Amino acid sequence: MTTNQTSNLKELLAKDENYLANALYRVFHVVAERGEGPYIYTTDGVKYLDLTCGIGVTQLGHCHPEVTKAAKDQIDKLMHISCVTHHTENIKLAEKLASILPGDINNTFFCNSGAEAVDG
C-alpha cells in the first residue's frame, strides 16, 4: 500500500467515524469500493474474499451479471412504485408463486423487512 493509499484510507475511515452512526460494529477496517463474485475490492486496490457478505449477495455473489441486467432493465421501466399502486411485476410474481408453491396460495404479501411482515 502506498503512502497516498494509506492516507486516503485513514481519511475515509475518519469521515466514516465522523458522519456515520456507530450503531453496528465493523469487523474489518477496510473501505469497500466494488464487488465481483465472491470478492470485494477496497479503495486501496486490495482484493478480499467476502466472508461477511450481506443477504443481498450471499447466494449469487457481488454484481451477478443476470441480476445486474434485470435490475437495470427494471430501473429503465420503474425505479420504485409505492405499495398503494398496483404493479405488473408484483402481480406476475404472486401468480407464479401461487402456481408453484404447495397448498392453496391465493394471497401474497411482499414486504421489505421482518417489521413490515409482522405489520402485514
N, CA, C and O atoms as a GROMACS GRO file, in nm:
protein
  480
    1MET      N    1   0.085  -0.117   0.000
    1MET     CA    2   0.000   0.000   0.000
    1MET      C    3   0.090   0.124   0.000
    1MET      O    4   0.183   0.134   0.080
    2THR      N    5   0.062   0.216  -0.090
    2THR     CA    6   0.143   0.337  -0.098
    2THR      C    7   0.103   0.434   0.014
    2THR      O    8  -0.001   0.418   0.078
    3THR      N    9   0.187   0.534   0.035
    3THR     CA   10   0.159   0.637   0.136
    3THR      C   11   0.029   0.708   0.104
    3THR      O   12  -0.050   0.738   0.194
    4ASN      N   13   0.005   0.738  -0.025
    4ASN     CA   14  -0.117   0.806  -0.067
    4ASN      C   15  -0.240   0.719  -0.036
    4ASN      O   16  -0.342   0.770   0.010
    5GLN      N   17  -0.229   0.587  -0.063
    5GLN     CA   18  -0.341   0.497  -0.035
    5GLN      C   19  -0.368   0.489   0.115
    5GLN      O   20  -0.483   0.485   0.157
    6THR      N   21  -0.260   0.486   0.196
    6THR     CA   22  -0.275   0.480   0.341
    6THR      C   23  -0.345   0.605   0.393
    6THR      O   24  -0.434   0.596   0.477
    7SER      N   25  -0.304   0.723   0.344
    7SER     CA   26  -0.366   0.847   0.391
    7SER      C   27  -0.512   0.855   0.344
    7SER      O   28  -0.597   0.905   0.416
    8ASN      N   29  -0.540   0.806   0.220
    8ASN     CA   30  -0.677   0.805   0.170
    8ASN      C   31  -0.765   0.714   0.256
    8ASN      O   32  -0.877   0.751   0.290
    9LEU      N   33  -0.714   0.596   0.292
    9LEU     CA   34  -0.789   0.504   0.376
    9LEU      C   35  -0.815   0.566   0.513
    9LEU      O   36  -0.927   0.560   0.564
   10LYS      N   37  -0.713   0.626   0.572
   10LYS     CA   38  -0.728   0.691   0.703
   10LYS      C   39  -0.830   0.805   0.695
   10LYS      O   40  -0.911   0.823   0.786
   11GLU      N   41  -0.826   0.881   0.586
   11GLU     CA   42  -0.920   0.991   0.568
   11GLU      C   43  -1.064   0.940   0.555
   11GLU      O   44  -1.156   0.995   0.615
   12LEU      N   45  -1.082   0.835   0.477
   12LEU     CA   46  -1.216   0.778   0.459
   12LEU      C   47  -1.269   0.719   0.591
   12LEU      O   48  -1.386   0.738   0.624
   13LEU      N   49  -1.184   0.649   0.664
   13LEU     CA   50  -1.226   0.592   0.792
   13LEU      C   51  -1.260   0.702   0.893
   13LEU      O   52  -1.352   0.688   0.973
   14ALA      N   53  -1.184   0.812   0.890
   14ALA     CA   54  -1.214   0.925   0.978
   14ALA      C   55  -1.348   0.988   0.941
   14ALA      O   56  -1.426   1.023   1.030
   15LYS      N   57  -1.376   1.003   0.813
   15LYS     CA   58  -1.506   1.057   0.769
   15LYS      C   59  -1.619   0.962   0.807
   15LYS      O   60  -1.726   1.006   0.849
   16ASP      N   61  -1.594   0.833   0.791
   16ASP     CA   62  -1.693   0.734   0.831
   16ASP      C   63  -1.728   0.752   0.978
   16ASP      O   64  -1.846   0.756   1.015
   17GLU      N   65  -1.626   0.762   1.062
   17GLU     CA   66  -1.646   0.778   1.206
   17GLU      C   67  -1.719   0.909   1.238
   17GLU      O   68  -1.801   0.914   1.330
   18ASN      N   69  -1.689   1.013   1.163
   18ASN     CA   70  -1.747   1.143   1.189
   18ASN      C   71  -1.892   1.155   1.142
   18ASN      O   72  -1.974   1.218   1.209
   19TYR      N   73  -1.925   1.095   1.027
   19TYR     CA   74  -2.055   1.119   0.966
   19TYR      C   75  -2.154   1.002   0.973
   19TYR      O   76  -2.273   1.022   0.948
   20LEU      N   77  -2.108   0.883   1.008
   20LEU     CA   78  -2.198   0.768   1.012
   20LEU      C   79  -2.214   0.719   1.156
   20LEU      O   80  -2.119   0.718   1.234
   21ALA      N   81  -2.336   0.679   1.190
   21ALA     CA   82  -2.363   0.629   1.324
   21ALA      C   83  -2.285   0.500   1.348
   21ALA      O   84  -2.274   0.416   1.258
   22ASN      N   85  -2.233   0.485   1.464
   22ASN     CA   86  -2.156   0.367   1.501
   22ASN      C   87  -2.249   0.266   1.570
   22ASN      O   88  -2.217   0.214   1.677
   23ALA      N   89  -2.364   0.240   1.507
   23ALA     CA   90  -2.464   0.151   1.567
   23ALA      C   91  -2.424   0.004   1.556
   23ALA      O   92  -2.457  -0.075   1.645
   24LEU      N   93  -2.355  -0.033   1.451
   24LEU     CA   94  -2.313  -0.170   1.431
   24LEU      C   95  -2.161  -0.177   1.422
   24LEU      O   96  -2.097  -0.092   1.361
   25TYR      N   97  -2.105  -0.280   1.484
   25TYR     CA   98  -1.960  -0.295   1.485
   25TYR      C   99  -1.911  -0.337   1.347
   25TYR      O  100  -1.969  -0.426   1.285
   26ARG      N  101  -1.807  -0.275   1.300
   26ARG     CA  102  -1.744  -0.312   1.173
   26ARG      C  103  -1.633  -0.411   1.203
   26ARG      O  104  -1.542  -0.382   1.280
   27VAL      N  105  -1.640  -0.527   1.143
   27VAL     CA  106  -1.546  -0.634   1.169
   27VAL      C  107  -1.407  -0.599   1.116
   27VAL      O  108  -1.306  -0.624   1.181
   28PHE      N  109  -1.405  -0.541   0.996
   28PHE     CA  110  -1.279  -0.508   0.932
   28PHE      C  111  -1.276  -0.360   0.900
   28PHE      O  112  -1.377  -0.302   0.862
   29HIS      N  113  -1.161  -0.299   0.915
   29HIS     CA  114  -1.148  -0.156   0.888
   29HIS      C  115  -1.087  -0.136   0.749
   29HIS      O  116  -0.977  -0.084   0.732
   30VAL      N  117  -1.165  -0.181   0.651
   30VAL     CA  118  -1.132  -0.159   0.511
   30VAL      C  119  -1.251  -0.082   0.453
   30VAL      O  120  -1.360  -0.085   0.508
   31VAL      N  121  -1.228  -0.016   0.341
   31VAL     CA  122  -1.336   0.057   0.275
   31VAL      C  123  -1.360  -0.010   0.140
   31VAL      O  124  -1.278  -0.001   0.049
   32ALA      N  125  -1.474  -0.078   0.128
   32ALA     CA  126  -1.508  -0.148   0.005
   32ALA      C  127  -1.551  -0.048  -0.101
   32ALA      O  128  -1.628   0.045  -0.074
   33GLU      N  129  -1.501  -0.067  -0.221
   33GLU     CA  130  -1.535   0.022  -0.332
   33GLU      C  131  -1.622  -0.048  -0.436
   33GLU      O  132  -1.710   0.013  -0.496
   34ARG      N  133  -1.596  -0.177  -0.456
   34ARG     CA  134  -1.675  -0.252  -0.554
   34ARG      C  135  -1.666  -0.400  -0.520
   34ARG      O  136  -1.583  -0.442  -0.439
   35GLY      N  137  -1.754  -0.478  -0.583
   35GLY     CA  138  -1.753  -0.621  -0.562
   35GLY      C  139  -1.770  -0.694  -0.694
   35GLY      O  140  -1.827  -0.642  -0.789
   36GLU      N  141  -1.719  -0.816  -0.697
   36GLU     CA  142  -1.733  -0.901  -0.814
   36GLU      C  143  -1.732  -1.045  -0.768
   36GLU      O  144  -1.633  -1.092  -0.710
   37GLY      N  145  -1.841  -1.116  -0.794
   37GLY     CA  146  -1.850  -1.255  -0.748
   37GLY      C  147  -1.836  -1.261  -0.597
   37GLY      O  148  -1.905  -1.188  -0.526
   38PRO      N  149  -1.748  -1.347  -0.546
   38PRO     CA  150  -1.733  -1.360  -0.402
   38PRO      C  151  -1.634  -1.260  -0.340
   38PRO      O  152  -1.602  -1.270  -0.222
   39TYR      N  153  -1.585  -1.166  -0.419
   39TYR     CA  154  -1.479  -1.077  -0.373
   39TYR      C  155  -1.527  -0.932  -0.359
   39TYR      O  156  -1.616  -0.887  -0.432
   40ILE      N  157  -1.466  -0.862  -0.264
   40ILE     CA  158  -1.478  -0.716  -0.259
   40ILE      C  159  -1.340  -0.658  -0.286
   40ILE      O  160  -1.238  -0.720  -0.257
   41TYR      N  161  -1.338  -0.540  -0.341
   41TYR     CA  162  -1.215  -0.469  -0.371
   41TYR      C  163  -1.221  -0.337  -0.294
   41TYR      O  164  -1.320  -0.264  -0.300
   42THR      N  165  -1.114  -0.308  -0.223
   42THR     CA  166  -1.112  -0.189  -0.140
   42THR      C  167  -1.063  -0.068  -0.219
   42THR      O  168  -1.012  -0.081  -0.331
   43THR      N  169  -1.079   0.047  -0.160
   43THR     CA  170  -1.036   0.172  -0.225
   43THR      C  171  -0.886   0.174  -0.249
   43THR      O  172  -0.837   0.248  -0.334
   44ASP      N  173  -0.813   0.093  -0.173
   44ASP     CA  174  -0.668   0.087  -0.193
   44ASP      C  175  -0.627  -0.030  -0.282
   44ASP      O  176  -0.509  -0.064  -0.290
   45GLY      N  177  -0.726  -0.092  -0.350
   45GLY     CA  178  -0.696  -0.192  -0.451
   45GLY      C  179  -0.675  -0.334  -0.401
   45GLY      O  180  -0.632  -0.420  -0.478
   46VAL      N  181  -0.703  -0.361  -0.274
   46VAL     CA  182  -0.683  -0.494  -0.220
   46VAL      C  183  -0.810  -0.578  -0.244
   46VAL      O  184  -0.922  -0.531  -0.226
   47LYS      N  185  -0.788  -0.703  -0.286
   47LYS     CA  186  -0.898  -0.796  -0.314
   47LYS      C  187  -0.915  -0.888  -0.192
   47LYS      O  188  -0.819  -0.948  -0.144
   48TYR      N  189  -1.040  -0.898  -0.143
   48TYR     CA  190  -1.072  -0.984  -0.029
   48TYR      C  191  -1.182  -1.080  -0.066
   48TYR      O  192  -1.277  -1.043  -0.136
   49LEU      N  193  -1.171  -1.205  -0.021
   49LEU     CA  194  -1.282  -1.297  -0.029
   49LEU      C  195  -1.384  -1.251   0.074
   49LEU      O  196  -1.353  -1.244   0.193
   50ASP      N  197  -1.505  -1.219   0.031
   50ASP     CA  198  -1.604  -1.157   0.118
   50ASP      C  199  -1.677  -1.264   0.199
   50ASP      O  200  -1.780  -1.316   0.156
   51LEU      N  201  -1.622  -1.297   0.315
   51LEU     CA  202  -1.683  -1.395   0.403
   51LEU      C  203  -1.785  -1.332   0.498
   51LEU      O  204  -1.845  -1.403   0.579
   52THR      N  205  -1.805  -1.202   0.489
   52THR     CA  206  -1.901  -1.133   0.574
   52THR      C  207  -2.011  -1.068   0.491
   52THR      O  208  -2.076  -0.974   0.537
   53CYS      N  209  -2.033  -1.118   0.370
   53CYS     CA  210  -2.127  -1.056   0.277
   53CYS      C  211  -2.266  -1.046   0.338
   53CYS      O  212  -2.303  -1.123   0.427
   54GLY      N  213  -2.342  -0.952   0.289
   54GLY     CA  214  -2.477  -0.933   0.336
   54GLY      C  215  -2.575  -1.022   0.261
   54GLY      O  216  -2.538  -1.091   0.166
   55ILE      N  217  -2.699  -1.018   0.305
   55ILE     CA  218  -2.800  -1.106   0.249
   55ILE      C  219  -2.823  -1.083   0.100
   55ILE      O  220  -2.870  -1.173   0.031
   56GLY      N  221  -2.792  -0.966   0.052
   56GLY     CA  222  -2.814  -0.938  -0.089
   56GLY      C  223  -2.715  -1.006  -0.182
   56GLY      O  224  -2.740  -1.013  -0.303
   57VAL      N  225  -2.606  -1.057  -0.130
   57VAL     CA  226  -2.505  -1.120  -0.216
   57VAL      C  227  -2.468  -1.262  -0.174
   57VAL      O  228  -2.388  -1.327  -0.242
   58THR      N  229  -2.523  -1.312  -0.066
   58THR     CA  230  -2.485  -1.443  -0.015
   58THR      C  231  -2.503  -1.553  -0.118
   58THR      O  232  -2.414  -1.637  -0.133
   59GLN      N  233  -2.613  -1.555  -0.188
   59GLN     CA  234  -2.642  -1.663  -0.282
   59GLN      C  235  -2.573  -1.650  -0.416
   59GLN      O  236  -2.528  -1.750  -0.473
   60LEU      N  237  -2.562  -1.528  -0.468
   60LEU     CA  238  -2.514  -1.509  -0.605
   60LEU      C  239  -2.381  -1.436  -0.617
   60LEU      O  240  -2.323  -1.432  -0.725
   61GLY      N  241  -2.334  -1.378  -0.510
   61GLY     CA  242  -2.211  -1.300  -0.517
   61GLY      C  243  -2.241  -1.155  -0.555
   61GLY      O  244  -2.355  -1.118  -0.579
   62HIS      N  245  -2.137  -1.076  -0.558
   62HIS     CA  246  -2.149  -0.935  -0.594
   62HIS      C  247  -2.165  -0.920  -0.745
   62HIS      O  248  -2.094  -0.986  -0.822
   63CYS      N  249  -2.256  -0.836  -0.786
   63CYS     CA  250  -2.271  -0.794  -0.926
   63CYS      C  251  -2.290  -0.911  -1.022
   63CYS      O  252  -2.229  -0.914  -1.130
   64HIS      N  253  -2.372  -1.008  -0.984
   64HIS     CA  254  -2.401  -1.120  -1.074
   64HIS      C  255  -2.460  -1.063  -1.203
   64HIS      O  256  -2.553  -0.983  -1.197
   65PRO      N  257  -2.408  -1.101  -1.319
   65PRO     CA  258  -2.449  -1.038  -1.445
   65PRO      C  259  -2.599  -1.046  -1.473
   65PRO      O  260  -2.657  -0.950  -1.524
   66GLU      N  261  -2.664  -1.158  -1.442
   66GLU     CA  262  -2.807  -1.169  -1.468
   66GLU      C  263  -2.888  -1.078  -1.374
   66GLU      O  264  -2.987  -1.018  -1.416
   67VAL      N  265  -2.846  -1.071  -1.249
   67VAL     CA  266  -2.916  -0.985  -1.153
   67VAL      C  267  -2.894  -0.838  -1.189
   67VAL      O  268  -2.987  -0.758  -1.183
   68THR      N  269  -2.771  -0.804  -1.225
   68THR     CA  270  -2.740  -0.666  -1.264
   68THR      C  271  -2.822  -0.625  -1.387
   68THR      O  272  -2.876  -0.515  -1.391
   69LYS      N  273  -2.831  -0.713  -1.486
   69LYS     CA  274  -2.910  -0.683  -1.605
   69LYS      C  275  -3.057  -0.666  -1.571
   69LYS      O  276  -3.121  -0.572  -1.617
   70ALA      N  277  -3.112  -0.757  -1.490
   70ALA     CA  278  -3.253  -0.749  -1.451
   70ALA      C  279  -3.281  -0.619  -1.376
   70ALA      O  280  -3.384  -0.555  -1.399
   71ALA      N  281  -3.189  -0.579  -1.286
   71ALA     CA  282  -3.207  -0.455  -1.212
   71ALA      C  283  -3.204  -0.334  -1.304
   71ALA      O  284  -3.286  -0.243  -1.292
   72LYS      N  285  -3.109  -0.332  -1.398
   72LYS     CA  286  -3.100  -0.221  -1.493
   72LYS      C  287  -3.224  -0.215  -1.581
   72LYS      O  288  -3.277  -0.107  -1.607
   73ASP      N  289  -3.272  -0.331  -1.627
   73ASP     CA  290  -3.393  -0.334  -1.710
   73ASP      C  291  -3.512  -0.279  -1.633
   73ASP      O  292  -3.592  -0.204  -1.688
   74GLN      N  293  -3.524  -0.318  -1.505
   74GLN     CA  294  -3.637  -0.269  -1.426
   74GLN      C  295  -3.626  -0.120  -1.400
   74GLN      O  296  -3.726  -0.048  -1.407
   75ILE      N  297  -3.507  -0.071  -1.372
   75ILE     CA  298  -3.488   0.072  -1.346
   75ILE      C  299  -3.524   0.154  -1.469
   75ILE      O  300  -3.572   0.267  -1.457
   76ASP      N  301  -3.501   0.098  -1.588
   76ASP     CA  302  -3.540   0.168  -1.710
   76ASP      C  303  -3.692   0.182  -1.721
   76ASP      O  304  -3.741   0.274  -1.787
   77LYS      N  305  -3.767   0.090  -1.656
   77LYS     CA  306  -3.913   0.096  -1.661
   77LYS      C  307  -3.971   0.172  -1.542
   77LYS      O  308  -4.047   0.267  -1.560
   78LEU      N  309  -3.936   0.130  -1.422
   78LEU     CA  310  -3.982   0.192  -1.297
   78LEU      C  311  -3.874   0.172  -1.193
   78LEU      O  312  -3.829   0.059  -1.171
   79MET      N  313  -3.833   0.278  -1.127
   79MET     CA  314  -3.733   0.262  -1.022
   79MET      C  315  -3.799   0.219  -0.891
   79MET      O  316  -3.747   0.134  -0.819
   80HIS      N  317  -3.913   0.279  -0.862
   80HIS     CA  318  -3.983   0.247  -0.738
   80HIS      C  319  -4.129   0.280  -0.758
   80HIS      O  320  -4.165   0.376  -0.826
   81ILE      N  321  -4.212   0.199  -0.698
   81ILE     CA  322  -4.355   0.226  -0.701
   81ILE      C  323  -4.408   0.204  -0.561
   81ILE      O  324  -4.370   0.107  -0.495
   82SER      N  325  -4.492   0.291  -0.516
   82SER     CA  326  -4.547   0.281  -0.382
   82SER      C  327  -4.637   0.159  -0.370
   82SER      O  328  -4.694   0.112  -0.468
   83CYS      N  329  -4.650   0.110  -0.249
   83CYS     CA  330  -4.736  -0.006  -0.225
   83CYS      C  331  -4.884   0.028  -0.241
   83CYS      O  332  -4.968  -0.062  -0.238
   84VAL      N  333  -4.917   0.154  -0.256
   84VAL     CA  334  -5.058   0.192  -0.276
   84VAL      C  335  -5.095   0.193  -0.424
   84VAL      O  336  -5.207   0.229  -0.460
   85THR      N  337  -5.001   0.152  -0.511
   85THR     CA  338  -5.024   0.144  -0.654
   85THR      C  339  -5.002  -0.001  -0.698
   85THR      O  340  -4.911  -0.067  -0.649
   86HIS      N  341  -5.084  -0.050  -0.788
   86HIS     CA  342  -5.067  -0.185  -0.842
   86HIS      C  343  -4.947  -0.186  -0.936
   86HIS      O  344  -4.915  -0.086  -0.999
   87HIS      N  345  -4.880  -0.302  -0.943
   87HIS     CA  346  -4.758  -0.312  -1.022
   87HIS      C  347  -4.758  -0.444  -1.098
   87HIS      O  348  -4.781  -0.549  -1.039
   88THR      N  349  -4.734  -0.439  -1.228
   88THR     CA  350  -4.743  -0.559  -1.312
   88THR      C  351  -4.650  -0.671  -1.266
   88THR      O  352  -4.691  -0.787  -1.264
   89GLU      N  353  -4.528  -0.639  -1.229
   89GLU     CA  354  -4.432  -0.743  -1.189
   89GLU      C  355  -4.474  -0.810  -1.058
   89GLU      O  356  -4.453  -0.930  -1.042
   90ASN      N  357  -4.531  -0.736  -0.964
   90ASN     CA  358  -4.581  -0.795  -0.840
   90ASN      C  359  -4.694  -0.894  -0.870
   90ASN      O  360  -4.700  -1.002  -0.812
   91ILE      N  361  -4.783  -0.855  -0.959
   91ILE     CA  362  -4.895  -0.941  -0.996
   91ILE      C  363  -4.843  -1.070  -1.060
   91ILE      O  364  -4.888  -1.179  -1.024
   92LYS      N  365  -4.749  -1.057  -1.154
   92LYS     CA  366  -4.692  -1.174  -1.220
   92LYS      C  367  -4.624  -1.268  -1.120
   92LYS      O  368  -4.641  -1.390  -1.126
   93LEU      N  369  -4.546  -1.210  -1.028
   93LEU     CA  370  -4.473  -1.293  -0.931
   93LEU      C  371  -4.570  -1.362  -0.836
   93LEU      O  372  -4.552  -1.480  -0.806
   94ALA      N  373  -4.671  -1.291  -0.787
   94ALA     CA  374  -4.769  -1.352  -0.698
   94ALA      C  375  -4.841  -1.468  -0.767
   94ALA      O  376  -4.864  -1.573  -0.706
   95GLU      N  377  -4.876  -1.448  -0.894
   95GLU     CA  378  -4.943  -1.553  -0.970
   95GLU      C  379  -4.851  -1.675  -0.987
   95GLU      O  380  -4.896  -1.789  -0.973
   96LYS      N  381  -4.724  -1.650  -1.017
   96LYS     CA  382  -4.628  -1.760  -1.034
   96LYS      C  383  -4.610  -1.836  -0.903
   96LYS      O  384  -4.608  -1.959  -0.903
   97LEU      N  385  -4.596  -1.764  -0.792
   97LEU     CA  386  -4.580  -1.830  -0.663
   97LEU      C  387  -4.701  -1.917  -0.631
   97LEU      O  388  -4.686  -2.029  -0.581
   98ALA      N  389  -4.820  -1.866  -0.660
   98ALA     CA  390  -4.942  -1.943  -0.634
   98ALA      C  391  -4.944  -2.072  -0.715
   98ALA      O  392  -5.000  -2.173  -0.672
   99SER      N  393  -4.884  -2.068  -0.833
   99SER     CA  394  -4.887  -2.187  -0.919
   99SER      C  395  -4.781  -2.290  -0.882
   99SER      O  396  -4.797  -2.408  -0.916
  100ILE      N  397  -4.674  -2.250  -0.813
  100ILE     CA  398  -4.567  -2.346  -0.785
  100ILE      C  399  -4.554  -2.385  -0.638
  100ILE      O  400  -4.495  -2.488  -0.607
  101LEU      N  401  -4.608  -2.304  -0.546
  101LEU     CA  402  -4.598  -2.337  -0.404
  101LEU      C  403  -4.704  -2.439  -0.365
  101LEU      O  404  -4.813  -2.441  -0.423
  102PRO      N  405  -4.672  -2.523  -0.267
  102PRO     CA  406  -4.773  -2.620  -0.224
  102PRO      C  407  -4.888  -2.551  -0.152
  102PRO      O  408  -4.873  -2.441  -0.099
  103GLY      N  409  -5.002  -2.616  -0.152
  103GLY     CA  410  -5.120  -2.561  -0.084
  103GLY      C  411  -5.198  -2.470  -0.176
  103GLY      O  412  -5.167  -2.454  -0.294
  104ASP      N  413  -5.301  -2.412  -0.119
  104ASP     CA  414  -5.389  -2.324  -0.196
  104ASP      C  415  -5.353  -2.179  -0.165
  104ASP      O  416  -5.419  -2.113  -0.084
  105ILE      N  417  -5.247  -2.130  -0.230
  105ILE     CA  418  -5.199  -1.994  -0.207
  105ILE      C  419  -5.281  -1.900  -0.294
  105ILE      O  420  -5.272  -1.905  -0.417
  106ASN      N  421  -5.359  -1.814  -0.232
  106ASN     CA  422  -5.436  -1.719  -0.310
  106ASN      C  423  -5.412  -1.575  -0.264
  106ASN      O  424  -5.486  -1.484  -0.301
  107ASN      N  425  -5.306  -1.557  -0.182
  107ASN     CA  426  -5.279  -1.424  -0.132
  107ASN      C  427  -5.131  -1.414  -0.097
  107ASN      O  428  -5.079  -1.497  -0.022
  108THR      N  429  -5.065  -1.314  -0.150
  108THR     CA  430  -4.922  -1.292  -0.124
  108THR      C  431  -4.902  -1.149  -0.075
  108THR      O  432  -4.964  -1.056  -0.126
  109PHE      N  433  -4.814  -1.134   0.023
  109PHE     CA  434  -4.781  -1.001   0.075
  109PHE      C  435  -4.631  -0.982   0.060
  109PHE      O  436  -4.553  -1.047   0.130
  110PHE      N  437  -4.589  -0.893  -0.030
  110PHE     CA  438  -4.448  -0.862  -0.048
  110PHE      C  439  -4.410  -0.749   0.047
  110PHE      O  440  -4.485  -0.652   0.061
  111CYS      N  441  -4.295  -0.762   0.112
  111CYS     CA  442  -4.251  -0.657   0.205
  111CYS      C  443  -4.099  -0.649   0.205
  111CYS      O  444  -4.031  -0.734   0.148
  112ASN      N  445  -4.048  -0.546   0.269
  112ASN     CA  446  -3.903  -0.520   0.271
  112ASN      C  447  -3.831  -0.570   0.394
  112ASN      O  448  -3.709  -0.578   0.394
  113SER      N  449  -3.904  -0.604   0.498
  113SER     CA  450  -3.836  -0.639   0.623
  113SER      C  451  -3.925  -0.725   0.710
  113SER      O  452  -4.044  -0.742   0.683
  114GLY      N  453  -3.866  -0.778   0.814
  114GLY     CA  454  -3.943  -0.854   0.912
  114GLY      C  455  -4.046  -0.768   0.982
  114GLY      O  456  -4.156  -0.815   1.013
  115ALA      N  457  -4.012  -0.641   1.007
  115ALA     CA  458  -4.107  -0.550   1.072
  115ALA      C  459  -4.230  -0.530   0.984
  115ALA      O  460  -4.343  -0.531   1.034
  116GLU      N  461  -4.209  -0.513   0.854
  116GLU     CA  462  -4.324  -0.499   0.763
  116GLU      C  463  -4.403  -0.628   0.757
  116GLU      O  464  -4.526  -0.625   0.747
  117ALA      N  465  -4.335  -0.742   0.762
  117ALA     CA  466  -4.406  -0.870   0.759
  117ALA      C  467  -4.497  -0.884   0.881
  117ALA      O  468  -4.611  -0.929   0.869
  118VAL      N  469  -4.447  -0.846   0.999
  118VAL     CA  470  -4.528  -0.852   1.120
  118VAL      C  471  -4.647  -0.757   1.107
  118VAL      O  472  -4.760  -0.794   1.142
  119ASP      N  473  -4.623  -0.636   1.058
  119ASP     CA  474  -4.731  -0.540   1.039
  119ASP      C  475  -4.836  -0.593   0.943
  119ASP      O  476  -4.956  -0.573   0.963
  120GLY      N  477  -4.791  -0.662   0.838
  120GLY     CA  478  -4.882  -0.716   0.738
  120GLY      C  479  -4.963  -0.830   0.790
  120GLY      O  480  -5.045  -0.886   0.717
   0.00000   0.00000   0.00000
